[in-house]
């Protein structure tokens, strides 16, 4: 079953990873659960590109995204999350993140080119 989840994860989030790394500047580990209607169970920031919109917004490696543009994690449908991440240049992507110390903060990424 884990290999099936990995295949789903790759097929759902491969375009997301490219988008996030280019326009937003993050690399994240995303875990999902479910086969026909997968939901995100964890969204952890693994790396933030130097000088990126994400870095300027205050995103740091190790933070957990607990809400993606109003969609709570865990529980956000993977297809909805993918659409929410597909922001155009100039749009804002709000992320509610949990810091390593347990505090939560709403950060807004101004999507760049």
N, C-alpha and C positions, 0 to 999 in steps of 0.2 A: 504494500500500500504506500510506503514511503517513496518508492520510485515513481509511482503515479503522481503523487503530490509534487514531486520535483519537476516532472514533465509539465504539469499544469502551471507551476510557478514559472518555469522558463518561458512557456508559451504566452502566459499572461503579462509577464513583466519584463521580457527582453526589450520590447520597444520602450517601456517605461524607463529602464536603466539608461538607455541611450539618450532619451529626452532629459532625464534628470541630470545626467552628467554634463550634457552640453549647455542647456539653457538655464539650469538651476544650480548645478555644481555640487550635487551630492551623489554618493554611492551608498545604497542602503541594502540591508538584508531584510527580506520580507518573507514571513511565514504565512501559509494559508492552510485552511482546513475545509474539507468538503470537496466533492467531485463535480456534481452538476452545477452547484451554485457556491463556488468557493468564497470564503470570507477571510479577510486578513486577521490573523491572530497576533502578529507582532510585526512592527515596522521600526527597525533600529538603524540609525545613522552610523555607517561604517567609516566614511571618509568625506571630507568637505574640501573641495578644490580651493586653493589659495586665490583670493581676489574675486571669487565667484559671488553671484547674488545671494546664495545661501550663507556664505561666510559674512557678507555685509549685514545680513538679517540677524546674525548671532547664532546660527546653527553650528553645533559642535559634534564631533564624533562621540558616540556613546549614548547620545540622547535617544529616547524612545518617542516616536510620534504616536500620540494617543488620540489625536483627532486631526483628520485631513480635510480641510475646507468644510467643516461641519459634520463629517462622517466619522463616528467614533470607532476607535480601534482598541480592543478586538471587536469584530462584528461588522466592519465595513465590507460590503460586497467587493470582491476583487475587480470586477468589471467597472463598477462605479468609481473606485479609487483610481483606476487607470484613466478614466475620462476626466476626473478632477485634476489629475496631474498634468493633463494636456493643455496647459495654459499657453496663450500666445504671448509674444514679446510685449512687454508693457503691462501685462495683467499682474495681479497680486495673488499669490498662493499662501493662504493662512494655514499655519501648522501649530497645533497645541502640542508642546513637547514636555516630556518629563525629564528633568535633569538627573544626573547621577546621585545628587543629594535628596531626591524625592520631590523637590519643588517643581511646580508646573508653570510654564510661561507660554503666552501666545506670541508667535513670531510670524512676521509677514515677509515673504520673499517676493521681491519685485523681479519678475522673470525677465531675463536678458537675452541677448542673441548668442 
